[in-house]
Amino acid sequence: MPQTKRRTKQVVMENKEESSPERKLQCNDVSKCFQLLERILDGELVEGGNEMLQEKLDKCQPCFAHFHLEQAIREVLKTKCTKQPVPDKLAESIRQMIQDAR
């Protein structure tokens, strides 16, 4: 696991255990915040991302909830979804259907 992902997980785990009574109940910029949180979860940690993440999760309940929901979903998908070999004929058929739909 890359260093940034480990650090993000550590920050999140520390944050998950601490409850902030000052967390606001509405986010002023849901779309922008959720995109940032998802980028961080995707491993695209921006400079100062850990501090930004910690601050966001400490102060904003919707961001806190969204982050932990996304994190849980990704963990489930990682453990439950595995690559299964697909017959070449089926794969080609699917590709052709996608091309035809365009």
The first five atom37 places (N, CA, C, CB, O) and aatype in JSON, in Angstrom:
{
  "aatype": [12, 14, 5, 16, 11, 1, 1, 16, 11, 5, 19, 19, 12, 6, 2, 11, 6, 6, 15, 15, 14, 6, 1, 11, 10, 5, 4, 2, 3, 19, 15, 11, 4, 13, 5, 10, 10, 6, 1, 9, 10, 3, 7, 6, 10, 19, 6, 7, 7, 2, 6, 12, 10, 5, 6, 11, 10, 3, 11, 4, 5, 14, 4, 13, 0, 8, 13, 8, 10, 6, 5, 0, 9, 1, 6, 19, 10, 11, 16, 11, 4, 16, 11, 5, 14, 19, 14, 3, 11, 10, 0, 6, 15, 9, 1, 5, 12, 9, 5, 3, 0, 1],
  "atom_mask": [
    [1, 1, 1, 1, 1],
    [1, 1, 1, 1, 1],
    [1, 1, 1, 1, 1],
    [1, 1, 1, 1, 1],
    [1, 1, 1, 1, 1],
    [1, 1, 1, 1, 1],
    [1, 1, 1, 1, 1],
    [1, 1, 1, 1, 1],
    [1, 1, 1, 1, 1],
    [1, 1, 1, 1, 1],
    [1, 1, 1, 1, 1],
    [1, 1, 1, 1, 1],
    [1, 1, 1, 1, 1],
    [1, 1, 1, 1, 1],
    [1, 1, 1, 1, 1],
    [1, 1, 1, 1, 1],
    [1, 1, 1, 1, 1],
    [1, 1, 1, 1, 1],
    [1, 1, 1, 1, 1],
    [1, 1, 1, 1, 1],
    [1, 1, 1, 1, 1],
    [1, 1, 1, 1, 1],
    [1, 1, 1, 1, 1],
    [1, 1, 1, 1, 1],
    [1, 1, 1, 1, 1],
    [1, 1, 1, 1, 1],
    [1, 1, 1, 1, 1],
    [1, 1, 1, 1, 1],
    [1, 1, 1, 1, 1],
    [1, 1, 1, 1, 1],
    [1, 1, 1, 1, 1],
    [1, 1, 1, 1, 1],
    [1, 1, 1, 1, 1],
    [1, 1, 1, 1, 1],
    [1, 1, 1, 1, 1],
    [1, 1, 1, 1, 1],
    [1, 1, 1, 1, 1],
    [1, 1, 1, 1, 1],
    [1, 1, 1, 1, 1],
    [1, 1, 1, 1, 1],
    [1, 1, 1, 1, 1],
    [1, 1, 1, 1, 1],
    [1, 1, 1, 0, 1],
    [1, 1, 1, 1, 1],
    [1, 1, 1, 1, 1],
    [1, 1, 1, 1, 1],
    [1, 1, 1, 1, 1],
    [1, 1, 1, 0, 1],
    [1, 1, 1, 0, 1],
    [1, 1, 1, 1, 1],
    [1, 1, 1, 1, 1],
    [1, 1, 1, 1, 1],
    [1, 1, 1, 1, 1],
    [1, 1, 1, 1, 1],
    [1, 1, 1, 1, 1],
    [1, 1, 1, 1, 1],
    [1, 1, 1, 1, 1],
    [1, 1, 1, 1, 1],
    [1, 1, 1, 1, 1],
    [1, 1, 1, 1, 1],
    [1, 1, 1, 1, 1],
    [1, 1, 1, 1, 1],
    [1, 1, 1, 1, 1],
    [1, 1, 1, 1, 1],
    [1, 1, 1, 1, 1],
    [1, 1, 1, 1, 1],
    [1, 1, 1, 1, 1],
    [1, 1, 1, 1, 1],
    [1, 1, 1, 1, 1],
    [1, 1, 1, 1, 1],
    [1, 1, 1, 1, 1],
    [1, 1, 1, 1, 1],
    [1, 1, 1, 1, 1],
    [1, 1, 1, 1, 1],
    [1, 1, 1, 1, 1],
    [1, 1, 1, 1, 1],
    [1, 1, 1, 1, 1],
    [1, 1, 1, 1, 1],
    [1, 1, 1, 1, 1],
    [1, 1, 1, 1, 1],
    [1, 1, 1, 1, 1],
    [1, 1, 1, 1, 1],
    [1, 1, 1, 1, 1],
    [1, 1, 1, 1, 1],
    [1, 1, 1, 1, 1],
    [1, 1, 1, 1, 1],
    [1, 1, 1, 1, 1],
    [1, 1, 1, 1, 1],
    [1, 1, 1, 1, 1],
    [1, 1, 1, 1, 1],
    [1, 1, 1, 1, 1],
    [1, 1, 1, 1, 1],
    [1, 1, 1, 1, 1],
    [1, 1, 1, 1, 1],
    [1, 1, 1, 1, 1],
    [1, 1, 1, 1, 1],
    [1, 1, 1, 1, 1],
    [1, 1, 1, 1, 1],
    [1, 1, 1, 1, 1],
    [1, 1, 1, 1, 1],
    [1, 1, 1, 1, 1],
    [1, 1, 1, 1, 1]
  ],
  "atom_positions": [
    [[0.86, -1.19, 0.0], [0.0, 0.0, 0.0], [0.89, 1.24, 0.0], [-0.97, 0.01, 1.24], [1.81, 1.34, 0.82]],
    [[0.64, 2.18, -0.91], [1.46, 3.39, -0.97], [1.41, 4.18, 0.33], [1.01, 4.28, -2.13], [0.44, 4.11, 1.09]],
    [[2.48, 4.92, 0.57], [2.61, 5.7, 1.81], [1.44, 6.65, 2.01], [3.91, 6.48, 1.81], [0.94, 6.78, 3.13]],
    [[0.98, 7.33, 0.95], [-0.1, 8.3, 1.1], [-1.39, 7.62, 1.52], [-0.32, 9.07, -0.2], [-2.14, 8.16, 2.33]],
    [[-1.67, 6.43, 0.97], [-2.89, 5.72, 1.36], [-2.82, 5.28, 2.81], [-3.12, 4.5, 0.45], [-3.8, 5.35, 3.54]],
    [[-1.61, 4.81, 3.23], [-1.47, 4.39, 4.63], [-1.7, 5.57, 5.57], [-0.07, 3.79, 4.88], [-2.39, 5.43, 6.58]],
    [[-1.14, 6.71, 5.23], [-1.28, 7.9, 6.07], [-2.73, 8.36, 6.09], [-0.36, 9.05, 5.57], [-3.24, 8.75, 7.14]],
    [[-3.4, 8.3, 4.94], [-4.81, 8.69, 4.89], [-5.63, 7.78, 5.77], [-5.34, 8.65, 3.44], [-6.49, 8.25, 6.52]],
    [[-5.37, 6.46, 5.69], [-6.11, 5.52, 6.53], [-5.86, 5.81, 8.01], [-5.71, 4.07, 6.2], [-6.78, 5.76, 8.82]],
    [[-4.59, 6.13, 8.34], [-4.25, 6.43, 9.73], [-5.0, 7.67, 10.2], [-2.73, 6.62, 9.89], [-5.56, 7.67, 11.29]],
    [[-5.03, 8.71, 9.4], [-5.73, 9.94, 9.75], [-7.21, 9.64, 9.95], [-5.54, 11.02, 8.66], [-7.82, 10.09, 10.92]],
    [[-7.77, 8.87, 9.04], [-9.19, 8.55, 9.1], [-9.49, 7.72, 10.34], [-9.64, 7.81, 7.84], [-10.48, 7.98, 11.03]],
    [[-8.67, 6.73, 10.63], [-8.93, 5.88, 11.79], [-8.85, 6.7, 13.08], [-7.91, 4.71, 11.83], [-9.66, 6.52, 13.99]],
    [[-7.89, 7.6, 13.15], [-7.8, 8.46, 14.32], [-9.05, 9.32, 14.43], [-6.53, 9.35, 14.26], [-9.61, 9.48, 15.52]],
    [[-9.49, 9.85, 13.31], [-10.65, 10.73, 13.28], [-11.93, 9.97, 13.6], [-10.78, 11.39, 11.93], [-12.81, 10.5, 14.28]],
    [[-12.04, 8.75, 13.12], [-13.25, 7.96, 13.3], [-13.54, 7.75, 14.78], [-13.13, 6.61, 12.58], [-14.69, 7.71, 15.21]],
    [[-12.47, 7.61, 15.56], [-12.64, 7.33, 16.97], [-12.96, 8.6, 17.77], [-11.39, 6.68, 17.52], [-13.52, 8.51, 18.86]],
    [[-12.6, 9.74, 17.25], [-12.85, 11.0, 17.94], [-14.1, 11.65, 17.38], [-11.64, 11.95, 17.81], [-14.24, 11.78, 16.16]],
    [[-15.0, 12.04, 18.23], [-16.21, 12.72, 17.77], [-16.08, 14.2, 18.06], [-17.48, 12.13, 18.44], [-15.73, 14.6, 19.17]],
    [[-16.36, 15.0, 17.05], [-16.25, 16.44, 17.21], [-17.63, 17.04, 17.45], [-15.58, 17.07, 15.98], [-18.48, 16.98, 16.56]],
    [[-17.86, 17.62, 18.62], [-19.17, 18.2, 18.89], [-19.44, 19.46, 18.04], [-19.28, 18.55, 20.36], [-20.58, 19.91, 17.96]],
    [[-18.4, 20.02, 17.43], [-18.57, 21.25, 16.65], [-18.8, 20.97, 15.17], [-17.35, 22.13, 16.81], [-18.79, 21.9, 14.37]],
    [[-19.01, 19.73, 14.79], [-19.2, 19.39, 13.38], [-20.49, 20.0, 12.86], [-19.22, 17.86, 13.18], [-21.55, 19.83, 13.46]],
    [[-20.4, 20.72, 11.73], [-21.6, 21.34, 11.16], [-22.44, 20.27, 10.45], [-21.22, 22.48, 10.17], [-21.91, 19.26, 9.98]],
    [[-23.74, 20.5, 10.4], [-24.66, 19.51, 9.85], [-24.91, 19.67, 8.36], [-25.96, 19.58, 10.58], [-25.47, 18.77, 7.73]],
    [[-24.5, 20.79, 7.78], [-24.64, 21.0, 6.35], [-23.31, 21.43, 5.77], [-25.73, 22.05, 6.05], [-22.55, 22.19, 6.38]],
    [[-23.04, 20.93, 4.57], [-21.81, 21.3, 3.88], [-22.12, 22.45, 2.92], [-21.19, 20.07, 3.1], [-23.13, 22.42, 2.21]],
    [[-21.26, 23.44, 2.91], [-21.48, 24.6, 2.04], [-21.18, 24.32, 0.57], [-20.62, 25.75, 2.51], [-21.69, 25.01, -0.31]],
    [[-20.36, 23.3, 0.3], [-20.0, 22.99, -1.07], [-19.89, 21.48, -1.24], [-18.66, 23.68, -1.46], [-18.8, 20.94, -1.45]],
    [[-21.02, 20.8, -1.16], [-21.07, 19.34, -1.18], [-20.34, 18.76, -2.38], [-22.51, 18.88, -1.19], [-19.5, 17.87, -2.22]],
    [[-20.63, 19.24, -3.56], [-20.05, 18.68, -4.78], [-18.52, 18.74, -4.75], [-20.58, 19.43, -6.0], [-17.85, 17.74, -4.99]],
    [[-17.99, 19.9, -4.45], [-16.53, 20.1, -4.42], [-15.9, 19.24, -3.32], [-16.19, 21.6, -4.2], [-14.86, 18.61, -3.54]],
    [[-16.51, 19.21, -2.17], [-15.95, 18.45, -1.05], [-15.96, 16.95, -1.34], [-16.73, 18.74, 0.24], [-14.98, 16.26, -1.08]],
    [[-17.08, 16.45, -1.88], [-17.18, 15.03, -2.18], [-16.17, 14.63, -3.25], [-18.61, 14.68, -2.63], [-15.59, 13.54, -3.18]],
    [[-15.95, 15.5, -4.23], [-14.94, 15.22, -5.26], [-13.55, 15.14, -4.63], [-14.96, 16.3, -6.37], [-12.76, 14.25, -4.96]],
    [[-13.26, 16.05, -3.72], [-11.97, 16.04, -3.04], [-11.8, 14.76, -2.22], [-11.83, 17.27, -2.13], [-10.76, 14.11, -2.28]],
    [[-12.82, 14.41, -1.46], [-12.75, 13.21, -0.63], [-12.56, 11.96, -1.48], [-14.01, 13.07, 0.22], [-11.79, 11.07, -1.11]],
    [[-13.25, 11.89, -2.61], [-13.12, 10.73, -3.49], [-11.74, 10.68, -4.13], [-14.2, 10.75, -4.56], [-11.19, 9.59, -4.31]],
    [[-11.19, 11.83, -4.48], [-9.83, 11.86, -5.03], [-8.84, 11.33, -3.99], [-9.44, 13.3, -5.46], [-7.92, 10.58, -4.32]],
    [[-9.03, 11.71, -2.75], [-8.15, 11.24, -1.69], [-8.3, 9.73, -1.54], [-8.46, 11.96, -0.35], [-7.3, 9.02, -1.4]],
    [[-9.54, 9.23, -1.55], [-9.76, 7.78, -1.46], [-9.17, 7.03, -2.65], [-11.26, 7.49, -1.35], [-8.74, 5.89, -2.52]],
    [[-9.15, 7.68, -3.8], [-8.59, 7.07, -5.0], [-7.07, 7.06, -4.98], [-9.08, 7.8, -6.25], [-6.43, 6.51, -5.88]],
    [[-6.49, 7.67, -3.96], [-5.03, 7.71, -3.87], [-4.42, 8.9, -4.57], [0.0, 0.0, 0.0], [-3.21, 8.97, -4.74]],
    [[-5.25, 9.84, -4.98], [-4.78, 11.04, -5.67], [-4.65, 12.17, -4.64], [-5.74, 11.45, -6.83], [-5.22, 13.25, -4.81]],
    [[-3.92, 11.9, -3.6], [-3.8, 12.84, -2.49], [-3.12, 14.12, -2.96], [-3.01, 12.22, -1.33], [-2.0, 14.1, -3.45]],
    [[-3.83, 15.22, -2.79], [-3.27, 16.51, -3.18], [-2.34, 17.0, -2.07], [-4.39, 17.55, -3.45], [-2.42, 16.54, -0.94]],
    [[-1.46, 17.94, -2.41], [-0.53, 18.46, -1.42], [-1.3, 19.06, -0.25], [0.41, 19.52, -2.04], [-2.23, 19.84, -0.45]],
    [[-0.92, 18.69, 0.95], [-1.63, 19.14, 2.13], [-2.94, 18.39, 2.34], [0.0, 0.0, 0.0], [-3.78, 18.81, 3.14]],
    [[-3.11, 17.31, 1.61], [-4.37, 16.56, 1.64], [-4.72, 15.99, 3.0], [0.0, 0.0, 0.0], [-5.88, 16.02, 3.4]],
    [[-3.73, 15.48, 3.73], [-4.02, 14.91, 5.05], [-4.57, 15.95, 6.01], [-2.77, 14.27, 5.64], [-5.52, 15.71, 6.75]],
    [[-3.95, 17.12, 5.97], [-4.42, 18.19, 6.85], [-5.81, 18.66, 6.43], [-3.42, 19.37, 6.84], [-6.68, 18.9, 7.26]],
    [[-5.99, 18.79, 5.12], [-7.28, 19.22, 4.59], [-8.36, 18.19, 4.94], [-7.2, 19.43, 3.05], [-9.46, 18.54, 5.34]],
    [[-8.01, 16.91, 4.77], [-8.95, 15.83, 5.09], [-9.32, 15.84, 6.56], [-8.34, 14.46, 4.71], [-10.49, 15.78, 6.92]],
    [[-8.31, 15.93, 7.4], [-8.56, 15.94, 8.85], [-9.47, 17.1, 9.24], [-7.23, 16.03, 9.62], [-10.41, 16.93, 10.01]],
    [[-9.18, 18.27, 8.71], [-9.98, 19.47, 9.02], [-11.41, 19.29, 8.54], [-9.35, 20.73, 8.38], [-12.36, 19.61, 9.26]],
    [[-11.57, 18.79, 7.32], [-12.9, 18.6, 6.75], [-13.71, 17.63, 7.58], [-12.8, 18.11, 5.31], [-14.86, 17.89, 7.91]],
    [[-13.11, 16.5, 7.93], [-13.83, 15.46, 8.68], [-14.14, 15.91, 10.09], [-13.02, 14.17, 8.71], [-15.14, 15.5, 10.67]],
    [[-13.29, 16.75, 10.65], [-13.53, 17.27, 12.0], [-14.7, 18.26, 12.04], [-12.28, 17.94, 12.52], [-15.42, 18.34, 13.03]],
    [[-14.87, 19.01, 10.95], [-15.82, 20.12, 10.98], [-17.14, 19.89, 10.25], [-15.17, 21.31, 10.4], [-18.09, 20.64, 10.47]],
    [[-17.23, 18.87, 9.4], [-18.39, 18.74, 8.53], [-18.98, 17.33, 8.59], [-18.01, 19.1, 7.09], [-18.37, 16.38, 8.11]],
    [[-20.17, 17.21, 9.17], [-20.82, 15.91, 9.31], [-21.13, 15.26, 7.96], [-22.09, 16.06, 10.11], [-20.87, 14.06, 7.81]],
    [[-21.67, 15.98, 6.96], [-21.92, 15.33, 5.67], [-20.64, 14.78, 5.02], [-22.59, 16.32, 4.71], [-20.66, 13.7, 4.44]],
    [[-19.54, 15.51, 5.13], [-18.27, 15.04, 4.57], [-17.77, 13.83, 5.34], [-17.21, 16.16, 4.58], [-17.28, 12.86, 4.75]],
    [[-17.89, 13.88, 6.66], [-17.49, 12.77, 7.52], [-18.27, 11.52, 7.14], [-17.71, 13.12, 9.01], [-17.68, 10.45, 6.97]],
    [[-19.58, 11.64, 7.01], [-20.43, 10.49, 6.69], [-20.12, 9.97, 5.27], [-21.93, 10.88, 6.8], [-20.0, 8.77, 5.06]],
    [[-20.0, 10.88, 4.32], [-19.73, 10.48, 2.94], [-18.39, 9.77, 2.83], [-19.75, 11.7, 2.01], [-18.28, 8.73, 2.18]],
    [[-17.38, 10.3, 3.47], [-16.06, 9.72, 3.41], [-16.07, 8.29, 3.95], [-15.06, 10.57, 4.19], [-15.53, 7.38, 3.32]],
    [[-16.69, 8.1, 5.1], [-16.69, 6.77, 5.71], [-17.58, 5.79, 4.95], [-17.16, 6.87, 7.15], [-17.28, 4.59, 4.9]],
    [[-18.66, 6.28, 4.36], [-19.49, 5.41, 3.53], [-18.71, 4.97, 2.29], [-20.8, 6.14, 3.11], [-18.68, 3.78, 1.97]],
    [[-18.08, 5.92, 1.61], [-17.29, 5.59, 0.43], [-16.16, 4.63, 0.78], [-16.71, 6.86, -0.21], [-15.89, 3.68, 0.04]],
    [[-15.52, 4.87, 1.89], [-14.42, 4.02, 2.32], [-14.93, 2.59, 2.57], [-13.75, 4.6, 3.6], [-14.28, 1.63, 2.17]],
    [[-16.07, 2.46, 3.24], [-16.64, 1.14, 3.52], [-17.04, 0.43, 2.23], [-17.86, 1.28, 4.45], [-16.79, -0.77, 2.08]],
    [[-17.65, 1.15, 1.31], [-18.06, 0.56, 0.03], [-16.83, 0.05, -0.72], [-18.83, 1.58, -0.83], [-16.84, -1.06, -1.26]],
    [[-15.79, 0.84, -0.75], [-14.58, 0.44, -1.46], [-13.94, -0.79, -0.83], [-13.58, 1.59, -1.5], [-13.45, -1.66, -1.54]],
    [[-13.96, -0.87, 0.49], [-13.4, -2.04, 1.17], [-14.2, -3.29, 0.83], [-13.38, -1.82, 2.7], [-13.62, -4.35, 0.57]],
    [[-15.52, -3.18, 0.82], [-16.37, -4.32, 0.47], [-16.1, -4.74, -0.97], [-17.86, -3.97, 0.66], [-15.94, -5.93, -1.26]],
    [[-16.04, -3.77, -1.86], [-15.79, -4.1, -3.27], [-14.44, -4.77, -3.46], [-15.87, -2.84, -4.12], [-14.31, -5.69, -4.27]],
    [[-13.43, -4.31, -2.72], [-12.1, -4.91, -2.84], [-12.11, -6.36, -2.4], [-11.08, -4.13, -2.01], [-11.45, -7.21, -3.0]],
    [[-12.86, -6.66, -1.35], [-12.85, -8.02, -0.82], [-13.82, -8.94, -1.54], [-13.18, -8.0, 0.65], [-13.6, -10.15, -1.6]],
    [[-14.9, -8.4, -2.09], [-15.93, -9.24, -2.72], [-15.79, -9.38, -4.23], [-17.27, -8.68, -2.41], [-16.22, -10.38, -4.8]],
    [[-15.2, -8.4, -4.86], [-15.09, -8.44, -6.33], [-13.73, -8.98, -6.73], [-15.31, -7.03, -6.94], [-12.69, -8.47, -6.31]],
    [[-13.76, -10.0, -7.52], [-12.51, -10.55, -8.03], [-12.6, -10.63, -9.54], [-12.21, -11.95, -7.41], [-13.69, -10.69, -10.12]],
    [[-11.47, -10.62, -10.16], [-11.45, -10.75, -11.62], [-11.73, -12.2, -11.98], [-10.09, -10.26, -12.22], [-11.1, -13.12, -11.45]],
    [[-12.67, -12.38, -12.87], [-12.98, -13.71, -13.37], [-12.64, -13.73, -14.85], [-14.48, -14.08, -13.13], [-12.92, -12.77, -15.58]],
    [[-12.04, -14.81, -15.31], [-11.74, -14.88, -16.73], [-13.03, -14.9, -17.55], [-10.88, -16.13, -17.04], [-14.01, -15.56, -17.19]],
    [[-13.01, -14.17, -18.65], [-14.17, -14.08, -19.53], [-13.76, -14.69, -20.87], [-14.67, -12.58, -19.69], [-12.69, -14.38, -21.4]],
    [[-14.61, -15.53, -21.42], [-14.27, -16.09, -22.74], [-14.07, -14.96, -23.77], [-15.39, -17.06, -23.22], [-14.8, -13.97, -23.77]],
    [[-13.09, -15.14, -24.62], [-12.77, -14.12, -25.63], [-13.98, -13.77, -26.48], [-11.64, -14.6, -26.53], [-14.19, -12.6, -26.82]],
    [[-14.77, -14.76, -26.83], [-15.94, -14.53, -27.68], [-16.95, -13.61, -26.99], [-16.61, -15.87, -28.05], [-17.52, -12.72, -27.62]],
    [[-17.16, -13.82, -25.7], [-18.07, -12.98, -24.93], [-17.55, -11.55, -24.84], [-18.28, -13.56, -23.52], [-18.3, -10.59, -25.04]],
    [[-16.27, -11.4, -24.55], [-15.66, -10.07, -24.45], [-15.79, -9.33, -25.78], [-14.17, -10.18, -24.04], [-16.12, -8.14, -25.8]],
    [[-15.52, -10.01, -26.88], [-15.62, -9.38, -28.19], [-17.07, -8.99, -28.49], [-15.08, -10.31, -29.3], [-17.33, -7.94, -29.06]],
    [[-18.0, -9.84, -28.11], [-19.42, -9.55, -28.32], [-19.84, -8.3, -27.55], [-20.29, -10.76, -27.89], [-20.58, -7.46, -28.08]],
    [[-19.38, -8.17, -26.34], [-19.71, -7.0, -25.52], [-19.09, -5.74, -26.13], [-19.21, -7.19, -24.06], [-19.75, -4.71, -26.23]],
    [[-17.83, -5.84, -26.54], [-17.18, -4.69, -27.19], [-17.96, -4.24, -28.43], [-15.73, -5.04, -27.59], [-18.15, -3.05, -28.66]],
    [[-18.4, -5.23, -29.22], [-19.15, -4.91, -30.44], [-20.47, -4.24, -30.11], [-19.41, -6.18, -31.25], [-20.88, -3.31, -30.81]],
    [[-21.15, -4.7, -29.06], [-22.42, -4.09, -28.65], [-22.2, -2.64, -28.22], [-23.07, -4.9, -27.51], [-23.03, -1.77, -28.51]],
    [[-21.11, -2.38, -27.53], [-20.8, -1.01, -27.1], [-20.52, -0.14, -28.31], [-19.58, -0.99, -26.13], [-21.01, 0.99, -28.39]],
    [[-19.74, -0.65, -29.27], [-19.47, 0.09, -30.49], [-20.76, 0.4, -31.25], [-18.5, -0.69, -31.39], [-20.94, 1.51, -31.74]],
    [[-21.64, -0.58, -31.35], [-22.9, -0.4, -32.07], [-23.78, 0.64, -31.4], [-23.65, -1.73, -32.17], [-24.51, 1.37, -32.07]],
    [[-23.71, 0.71, -30.08], [-24.55, 1.66, -29.34], [-24.07, 3.1, -29.52], [-24.57, 1.3, -27.86], [-24.84, 4.04, -29.34]],
    [[-22.83, 3.27, -29.87], [-22.28, 4.63, -30.07], [-22.76, 5.15, -31.36], [-20.75, 4.65, -30.04], [-22.42, 6.27, -31.74]]
  ]
}
